[in-house]
Structure formats: C-alpha cells, structure tokens
Amino acid sequence: MKALIIIDMFVRDVKIRKDKNILISNQLKLIKAFKEDKQKVILIGGSKKGKTKPQKNPVMLKLWGKEASKNPEENKLIPELLSSKYDYYIEKYEYSAFYKTKLESICKKEKINELYFAGISSGVCVYFSAADSAMRGIQPYLISDASGAPNQKIHKNNLAKFKEILGLVISTKETINRL
C-alpha cells in the first residue's frame, strides 16, 4: 500500500510563496490520483481549528521563534486541502510527522510500505518526516513539484540531499504513473 503525505501547507506560509499555485495544483492532482487508485492520503499540520500550542522546544524557539499567527485561520492548512478527500489528518508540533503522533501506527495498520511526500518545505518537515520514514523501513519518495522551498536554489539543494541520502525524487506525473 502507498500513501501520499502532504505536510504543513499552512495558510500563513502558502500566501507568501511564489510557488504556491504549482504546489497546490500538483497536490490536488495527486490526491485525486491516490484516491482513484484506492491508496491513502494523509494531511499533516497543526490543529484543524488553528489553535496553536506554545513552543517549548528551546532549539525550535531559537531557530523559528513564534512562527504561528495570532489569527487562527492562518494557522490552518489551506482550504483546498481541508476540503479534499483525505483519509487521515495528523497534528504534529515538531519537524517530523512521526514524532509523538499516530503516523507509524497508521502505516502499520494500513500496511503502507511507500510514502510519497509533498509540502511547503522540502528541506525541513518534509525531509525530517521522510528520514523518519526510512528509519522505520518505509520507503520515502519526494515529489519534486509538489514540494517547495523559499527559492529554487534552496529547493534544488534539498532535492539533491534527499536523493543522495533517502530515496527517489520524482515529479507529480511520474508519481501518478507509478500508481
């Protein structure tokens, strides 16, 4: 079984991104294709209500500060994803979608052995979640044009790092053709 994992497409972050239209378009194509193939779709983000928990990790606080918006609507995943057909929604509060969540138990229950990753930041939460996937014996794939970074140079470096260390980097079209 395969699953599509879409991570941290928060309103507050997506609205300032130049690559938002292509990311959203490709993620919606992927959701449709995964559902048509009877594979799983898992959305990862914070609280569905947009309520944030205070960050307690001093490393994360030093690096990111208080990145949540005071407006709860901006702390939600984008409406296009929340209104799509997905199987699971997982709240996470650290880089990895596996850290203190039910993602590993869902993968075991659903017999998922391949995870296809997409999201707002190919080099942070997407990368760390994929690394945790590999450490659990679940093959990670990074969907290059359904994941992004603040700029193309950073994204290309993230793709190269992923390919070198974790697994295959493929496009939306290639992913759909694999189903």
HELIX and SHEET records of a PDB file:
HELIX    1   1 VAL A   11  VAL A   14  1                                   4    
HELIX    2   2 LYS A   20  GLU A   36  1                                  17    
HELIX    3   3 PRO A   58  TRP A   64  1                                   7    
HELIX    4   4 PRO A   72  ASN A   75  5                                   4    
HELIX    5   5 PRO A   79  LEU A   82  1                                   4    
HELIX    6   6 LEU A  103  LYS A  109  1                                   7    
HELIX    7   7 CYS A  125  MET A  135  1                                  11    
HELIX    8   8 GLN A  152  ILE A  165  1                                  14    
HELIX    9   9 THR A  172  ARG A  178  1                                   7    
SHEET    1   A 6 TYR A  88  GLU A  91  0                                        
SHEET    2   A 6 LYS A  40  GLY A  45  1                                        
SHEET    3   A 6 LYS A   2  ILE A   7  1                                        
SHEET    4   A 6 GLU A 114  GLY A 119  1                                        
SHEET    5   A 6 GLN A 139  SER A 147  1                                        
SHEET    6   A 6 VAL A 169  ILE A 170  1                                        
END                                                                             
